[in-house]
Amino acid sequence: MGRRDVIAIGGSVGAVAALKQLLGGLPSDLAAAVFIVIHVGARGNNLLADIFSEHTALPVTMPDDGERVEPGRVYVAPADHHLLVVDGVVRLGRGPRENLARPAVDPLFRSVGMTHGTRAVGVVLTGMLNDGAAGLADLKRCGGVTVVQNPQDAAAPDMPLGALKASDVDYRASLADLPQLLVKLTSEEAGPPVPVPDDLRLEVDIALGRQVDAERIAMMADVVPMSCPACGGVLSQVKSWPPLRFRCQVGHAYTSDTLAAESEGSVDEAMRVALRIIEERVTLSEKMAEDARRSGRDAAAAVNSRRADEGREHAETLRRAMLGKARTADDHEGTE
């Protein structure tokens, strides 16, 4: 069975500072490979490996696709690529974004769980929303050990809280205690192998960018009357849960939290666009009314004046709706 020899770590907001501290507490003779995904976006400058190298005795690299995994090294995901581990080899996938991110945390956790099973350790650090929750749960389904940073200790507690809600996490630790915990876990014998679920293999294929047809998606998800914010395609609800998740036929994936946040932004934008259009129509109607009066066309002037008044009423109604929506959001944040 061997010992646990792979550590997968994911985070977003506040995670760079957290990892400087965590990596600095790991020994130079750590007998495990460490993989890191932080949301850096599509146009990141790929400076994280250099930044982390200054804080740890372990060698830190931005890996190449196809590179063999070596213990005692730290591998950091590059911008615009999912970082995965398949059969002892680093794979950089260009599959669809997951939770609006590439690299995303979930694909790393799934691939490590699929390949290393009970020899894997997954760690969720500070971050917004709940990226990583589904992947950590999948890693646990493969027999891996799961760890989250204590939410009270995190700069942004959403990701640790999301992971705790999605599965029965094995360990919760403060950032200061994480290095010692990881050393302990990697010094222990791994348990017996656990069968890898078929749906997990499919999701790893999607992250790698492999062609996946609608029939295969239907094996893991049921169609729902919702559309993908990225491509407009039909969404399907993933059968394995929690957390509640969705995928489209292209492969874009969302937890319900991420989808709700993205939909909220789309609604706000639509309301702003609608308000601008109404205000422009009011201005046009006013000018048309003025032009009609100058030309002695009183009936046309009256019609356009009414249109301007109606437009102003519609605009005011929309402003009140937007203000009420904003106050509701503020009140909700105040109760959390």
Salt bridges, closest charged atoms under 4 A:
ASP5 OD1 - HIS116 ND1 3.73
ASP5 OD2 - ARG119 NH2 2.64
ASP65 OD1 - ARG91 NE 2.96
ASP80 OD2 - ARG94 NH2 3.11
ASP80 OD1 - ARG97 NH2 3.53
ASP80 OD1 - ARG102 NH2 2.83
GLU98 OE2 - ARG110 NH2 2.98
GLU98 OE2 - ARG245 NH1 3.98
GLU98 OE1 - ARG247 NH2 3.19
ASP131 OD2 - HIS39 NE2 2.45
ASP138 OD2 - ARG110 NE 2.76
ASP138 OD1 - ARG141 NH1 2.64
ASP170 OD1 - LYS140 NZ 2.81
GLU188 OE1 - ARG4 NH1 2.66
GLU188 OE2 - LYS184 NZ 2.76
ASP199 OD1 - ARG141 NH2 3.02
GLU203 OE2 - ARG110 NE 3.62
GLU203 OE2 - ARG245 NH2 2.79
GLU203 OE1 - ARG247 NE 2.87
ASP205 OD1 - ARG210 NH1 2.70
ASP205 OD2 - ARG216 NH2 3.65
ASP222 OD1 - LYS239 NZ 3.86
GLU264 OE2 - LYS325 NZ 2.64
ASP268 OD1 - LYS325 NZ 2.29
GLU269 OE1 - ARG272 NH2 2.90
GLU279 OE2 - ARG319 NH2 2.38
GLU280 OE2 - ARG276 NH1 3.37
GLU286 OE2 - ARG312 NH1 2.28
GLU290 OE2 - ARG294 NH2 2.68
ASP291 OD2 - ARG297 NH2 3.27
ASP309 OD1 - ARG312 NH2 2.45
GLU316 OE1 - ARG319 NH1 3.59
GLU316 OE2 - ARG320 NH1 3.81
GLU336 OE2 - HIS332 NE2 2.66
